[in-house]
Amino acid sequence: MPKDWKVVRLGDYAKTEKGKKPKAVSKEPTKEFSIPYVNIKAFEQNIIDEYTNGVGCVLCEDDDFLMVWDGSRSGYVGKAIKGALGSTLVKIKLPEVDHDFAYFFLQSKFVEINSRAKGVGIPHVDPTLVWNYSLPLPPKEIQQQIVSKIEELFSELDKGIEELKTAQQQLKVYRQAVLKWAFEGRLTNEDVKDGELPEGWKNETLGKIAKFINGDRGKNYPNRNEYVEKGVAFINTGHIEPNGKLSLTTMHYLTREKFNSLNSGKIIKGDLVYCLRGATLGKTAIVDQFDEGAIASSLVIIRLNREISNRFVYYFLTGPIGRDNIFRFDNGSAQPNLSAKSVTLYKIPIPSFDEQQKVVQEIESRLSVCDKIEETITDSLKQAEALRQSILKKAFEGKLAN
């Protein structure tokens, strides 16, 4: 630590007060209820949705710091909104310390405070940990220099993070473009004219190239209390992962006896399973981890003819052309919903089996490159956050001061 710095115990220097839940609140501001209630939503999202009259409240000012004291974000620090402080927040003042210097110091401790939160059920900040931190205090002009340097470095870091996130979005757009080009025949044919398919391709309905099998909806439909630890797989929408695989860690299982009692909805290896309802509408998986199993009533089995590649149809259903069919056939109720019959009417461009395999190879070659770039971006974003913490650590060790 530089010689002109001093070190104080945070708990001896900070003035703090925990918030309280107001005795009375209003959803709309009125003459009586005019004070914004600064709850977690207001603090983290800057959205005020309740107001109070201030009776029995702890008030905070714009120049206070707030720390989340309870919940999964324990230790998170931000600048206050003027109003009545919520019960899960603590306001902190650090007198005679540059406002932003104090803010960055508290920010630098978030990871440790959050990872060492106490409590069963709802975690909360460990006060012994927080108030025993050593707060390094250089002269005021040095504090301001450090703040300027942190802001300069953070600005560059934020610019880099923004570029990485832009690249992530561009990858998503490119992935969808690849899947669109694939079913226009552009990945395996040159000079495809807009609105036309290559020679040898033809549009077919899924009903012409596949058999559709609904889950058993009768009296033998499995209840949760009939699931067992080992047995025959019973697949629902929650088991379908974004990569088209089935999650083995969350899979449900039925006894052989229960499975045999089902009259419908039995899968075999190579089937596709397709979601018909809810927020996961259109999610698709290829059954390649099980030789047999059964599906929940929210799914339908698509069993393809021998001359049709299941991976070819999987990429069609998960690509933009296949997804467009969802909007065409969704019944428009409050919960998104398709019938198996409507899925049989989806039109899919079909080439020969050999060309289907070539199309799949072209898709997977391009998407594999996307996956590698995505992995690099994800790693870089993690490194950026680690660098942010490193900058803060150096700042309060006196290594950023001139």
Secondary structure in CASP SS format (residue, H / E / C, confidence):
PFRMAT SS
TARGET T0000
AUTHOR 0000-0000-0000
METHOD secondary structure of the structure
MODEL  1
M C 1.00
P C 1.00
K C 1.00
D C 1.00
W C 1.00
K E 1.00
V E 1.00
V E 1.00
R E 1.00
L H 1.00
G H 1.00
D H 1.00
Y H 1.00
A C 1.00
K E 1.00
T E 1.00
E E 1.00
K E 1.00
G C 1.00
K C 1.00
K C 1.00
P C 1.00
K C 1.00
A C 1.00
V E 1.00
S E 1.00
K C 1.00
E C 1.00
P C 1.00
T C 1.00
K C 1.00
E C 1.00
F C 1.00
S C 1.00
I E 1.00
P E 1.00
Y E 1.00
V E 1.00
N C 1.00
I H 1.00
K H 1.00
A H 1.00
F H 1.00
E H 1.00
Q H 1.00
N C 1.00
I C 1.00
I C 1.00
D C 1.00
E C 1.00
Y E 1.00
T E 1.00
N C 1.00
G C 1.00
V C 1.00
G C 1.00
C C 1.00
V C 1.00
L E 1.00
C E 1.00
E C 1.00
D C 1.00
D C 1.00
D C 1.00
F E 1.00
L E 1.00
M E 1.00
V E 1.00
W C 1.00
D E 1.00
G C 1.00
S C 1.00
R C 1.00
S C 1.00
G C 1.00
Y C 1.00
V E 1.00
G E 1.00
K E 1.00
A C 1.00
I C 1.00
K C 1.00
G E 1.00
A E 1.00
L E 1.00
G C 1.00
S C 1.00
T C 1.00
L E 1.00
V E 1.00
K E 1.00
I E 1.00
K E 1.00
L C 1.00
P C 1.00
E C 1.00
V C 1.00
D C 1.00
H H 1.00
D H 1.00
F H 1.00
A H 1.00
Y H 1.00
F H 1.00
F H 1.00
L H 1.00
Q H 1.00
S H 1.00
K C 1.00
F H 1.00
V H 1.00
E H 1.00
I H 1.00
N H 1.00
S H 1.00
R C 1.00
A C 1.00
K E 1.00
G C 1.00
V C 1.00
G C 1.00
I C 1.00
P C 1.00
H E 1.00
V C 1.00
D C 1.00
P H 1.00
T H 1.00
L H 1.00
V H 1.00
W H 1.00
N C 1.00
Y C 1.00
S E 1.00
L E 1.00
P E 1.00
L E 1.00
P C 1.00
P C 1.00
K H 1.00
E H 1.00
I H 1.00
Q H 1.00
Q H 1.00
Q H 1.00
I H 1.00
V H 1.00
S H 1.00
K H 1.00
I H 1.00
E H 1.00
E H 1.00
L H 1.00
F H 1.00
S H 1.00
E H 1.00
L H 1.00
D H 1.00
K H 1.00
G H 1.00
I H 1.00
E H 1.00
E H 1.00
L H 1.00
K H 1.00
T H 1.00
A H 1.00
Q H 1.00
Q H 1.00
Q H 1.00
L H 1.00
K H 1.00
V H 1.00
Y H 1.00
R H 1.00
Q H 1.00
A H 1.00
V H 1.00
L H 1.00
K H 1.00
W H 1.00
A H 1.00
F C 1.00
E C 1.00
G C 1.00
R C 1.00
L C 1.00
T C 1.00
N C 1.00
E C 1.00
D C 1.00
V C 1.00
K C 1.00
D C 1.00
G C 1.00
E C 1.00
L C 1.00
P C 1.00
E C 1.00
G C 1.00
W C 1.00
K E 1.00
N E 1.00
E E 1.00
T E 1.00
L H 1.00
G H 1.00
K H 1.00
I H 1.00
A E 1.00
K E 1.00
F E 1.00
I E 1.00
N E 1.00
G C 1.00
D C 1.00
R C 1.00
G C 1.00
K C 1.00
N C 1.00
Y C 1.00
P C 1.00
N C 1.00
R H 1.00
N H 1.00
E H 1.00
Y C 1.00
V E 1.00
E C 1.00
K C 1.00
G C 1.00
V E 1.00
A E 1.00
F E 1.00
I E 1.00
N C 1.00
T H 1.00
G H 1.00
H H 1.00
I E 1.00
E C 1.00
P C 1.00
N C 1.00
G C 1.00
K C 1.00
L E 1.00
S C 1.00
L C 1.00
T C 1.00
T C 1.00
M C 1.00
H E 1.00
Y E 1.00
L E 1.00
T C 1.00
R H 1.00
E H 1.00
K H 1.00
F H 1.00
N H 1.00
S H 1.00
L C 1.00
N C 1.00
S C 1.00
G C 1.00
K E 1.00
I E 1.00
I E 1.00
K C 1.00
G C 1.00
D C 1.00
L E 1.00
V E 1.00
Y E 1.00
C E 1.00
L C 1.00
R E 1.00
G H 1.00
A H 1.00
T H 1.00
L C 1.00
G C 1.00
K C 1.00
T E 1.00
A E 1.00
I E 1.00
V C 1.00
D C 1.00
Q C 1.00
F C 1.00
D C 1.00
E E 1.00
G E 1.00
A E 1.00
I E 1.00
A C 1.00
S C 1.00
S C 1.00
L E 1.00
V E 1.00
I E 1.00
I E 1.00
R E 1.00
L E 1.00
N C 1.00
R C 1.00
E C 1.00
I C 1.00
S C 1.00
N H 1.00
R H 1.00
F H 1.00
V H 1.00
Y H 1.00
Y H 1.00
F H 1.00
L H 1.00
T H 1.00
G C 1.00
P H 1.00
I H 1.00
G H 1.00
R H 1.00
D H 1.00
N H 1.00
I H 1.00
F H 1.00
R H 1.00
F H 1.00
D C 1.00
N C 1.00
G C 1.00
S C 1.00
A C 1.00
Q C 1.00
P C 1.00
N E 1.00
L C 1.00
S C 1.00
A H 1.00
K H 1.00
S H 1.00
V H 1.00
T C 1.00
L C 1.00
Y C 1.00
K E 1.00
I E 1.00
P E 1.00
I E 1.00
P C 1.00
S C 1.00
F H 1.00
D H 1.00
E H 1.00
Q H 1.00
Q H 1.00
K H 1.00
V H 1.00
V H 1.00
Q H 1.00
E H 1.00
I H 1.00
E H 1.00
S H 1.00
R H 1.00
L H 1.00
S H 1.00
V H 1.00
C H 1.00
D H 1.00
K H 1.00
I H 1.00
E H 1.00
E H 1.00
T H 1.00
I H 1.00
T H 1.00
D H 1.00
S H 1.00
L H 1.00
K H 1.00
Q H 1.00
A H 1.00
E H 1.00
A H 1.00
L H 1.00
R H 1.00
Q H 1.00
S H 1.00
I H 1.00
L H 1.00
K H 1.00
K H 1.00
A H 1.00
F C 1.00
E C 1.00
G C 1.00
K C 1.00
L C 1.00
A C 1.00
N C 1.00
END
